[in-house]
Amino acid sequence: MRLITVAGPPSVGKTSVILKTVEHLKEEGKKIGIIKFDALSTKDDLAYKKMGLPVMVGLSGNLCPDHFFVSNVDECLTWGLKNELDMLITESAGLCNRCSPHIKGVLGVCVIDNLAGVHTPKKIGPMLKLADIVVITKGDIVSQAEREVFAFNVRLANPKAEIMFVNGITGQGAFDLSYYLHSAAEVDALEGKKLRFSMPSAVCPYCVGETVISKDYQRGNAKKMIFKEV
């Protein structure tokens, strides 16, 4: 079974891109399954079910969605193999630009949109910098010059990635993406595999429920700013 991780900031069109791409994969007779990760709630699974796709939802609640992802992705693979899928696509919650849900040896896709501003690719961490494919959405809303500058900055951030534009409404570009998904490696087990980059630290007291604002309560990995005279 081929495994693909799809990540990206909120509201960039990850689900729309996946849906349009899966249309082409289904025409080839592929059996595709989806694992949708989110924080508090999602209705994206309804769109996947409407297309007739096997889908599971993982809600992290008060935990970091990507920590939740990496703690459950092995079981997701087992679910996909049990359902005899040809391809399993995981979609991240996309809460922060620092997150890194990509796995070594597993095809990683990052989705970002032109409306975020031409400098945004420089602000996104390993989620973009270590992806195999970077999909740029909403290119029809900005000028040609903005599209070119945005794509150039993506290239600076990740020189090795395949960069493509996909329209989540019309589906333009989705066929090209479906072609590249065929290059995903066959994965039968994830035990022992490694993330491409470490997850954000999650050991400060506020990560485990502390609400009091005071340096006396800031134990563990509490990072402080350095203030200089101006």
Secondary structure, 3 states (H helix, E strand, C coil): CEEEEEECCCCCCHHHHHHHHHHHHHHCCCCEEEEEEECCCCCHHHHHHHCCCCEEEEECCCCCHHHHHHHHHHHHHHHHHHCCCCEEEEECCCCCCCCCCCECCCEEEEEEEHHHCCCHHHHCCHHHHCCCEEEEECCCCCCHHHHHHHHHHHHHHCCCCEEEECCCCCCCCHHHHHHHHCCCCECCCCCCCCECCCCCCCCCHHHHCCCCCCHHHCCCCCCCCCCCCC
